Amino acid sequence: MIADDTLAYADAECTEAAPECFSPAWWHARSHQELREFLDRGFGSAGFDGATAEAERRAREQRKAEDESARRKAARKKSLRLGILEALLLGCLVAVIAILLLR
């Protein structure tokens, strides 16, 4: 879509059927491409601030999901390492007891 089509699209969406034009819910419903088109029109254009805020919100959500995924991966790794350590210690304990009993 070119900028004029986007403006016409935004105007069409801001009718009585959608009274909350440029509200947070309205921005959430925009596609990534639509946000990019609002941002490409530049600073001072209609909707630039809202598009910027929505793009930042989506970036924060994505970063939060990535951080959560990394945290879960690290916890799983830690749990696996502790399990291996426990198995090694148990094996050493069994070996020491076997040596003491066979003397």
N, C-alpha and C positions, 0 to 999 in steps of 0.2 A: 504494500500500500504506500502511496505517496502521502506527503504531509496533508494536502488538501482533502484527500479521501479519509485520512485519519481524523481530521477535524470534523468532517461531515459525519463520520461514524460516531465520534464522541458526542456531537450534537444530537444525533438520532437516539443515542442511549440516554441522554439527559432530558427526556420528555416526562410527561406526567406518569407514565408507566414505571419510570425509574426515578423517583424523586430525590434519591440520595446520590446524585452525580458527584463524582470525585470523593466519595466517602471511603473509609477503609475497606468496607465490603466490596465496593465497586472496584477498587484497585486490586483486591485479592482475585477478582474474577478476570482481570486482564491477563493475556498471554505474555510470555516473555518477549515475543516479537512486538507486541503493542507497546509494552513499556519501553523497548529500545527505540521505537519510533517517536514516542513522546520525548525521550532524552535526546534524540538526534536533532530535534527542532531547536534545542539550545536553551540556555538560561533565559528566564523571563517569559518563556512561552507558556500558554495555558497548560496546566497540568505538570509542568516540569518538576516542581517541588514534590508533588504527590508521587510521581513516577520515581523520583530519586529515593524517597522514603520507602516505597514499596520494594525497589531493587535492593536497598540496604537491608530491609527486613528479611527478604528472601535469602540474601547472602549470609545474614546472621543465623538463620534457621539451618542453612546448609552446613555452615561451619560447626554449629552445635551438634548436628547429626554426625558429622565427621569426627568431632572430638569424642562423642559418646561411643562411636564405633571403635575408635582407637583405645578408649578406656576399657571397653569390654575385651578387646583383643589382648591388651596388657594383663588384665585380670586372669584371662584364660591361660596365658603363658605362665604367669606366676603360679597358678594352681597346678599346672603340669609340672613345673620345676619342683615344687614342694612335694608332689607325689613321687617323683623320681628320687628326690633326696630321702624321703621316708623309706622307700623301697631299699635304697642302698644302705641306710642305717640299720634297717631290719636284717638285711643280709649279713652285714658285719656282725651284728649281735648274735645271730644264729651261728655264724662261723666261730666266734669267740666261745660260745657255749659248747659247741661241738668239740673244739680243741680242748677245752677244760675237762670235758667228760671223757675224752679218749686218752687222757694221760694216765 
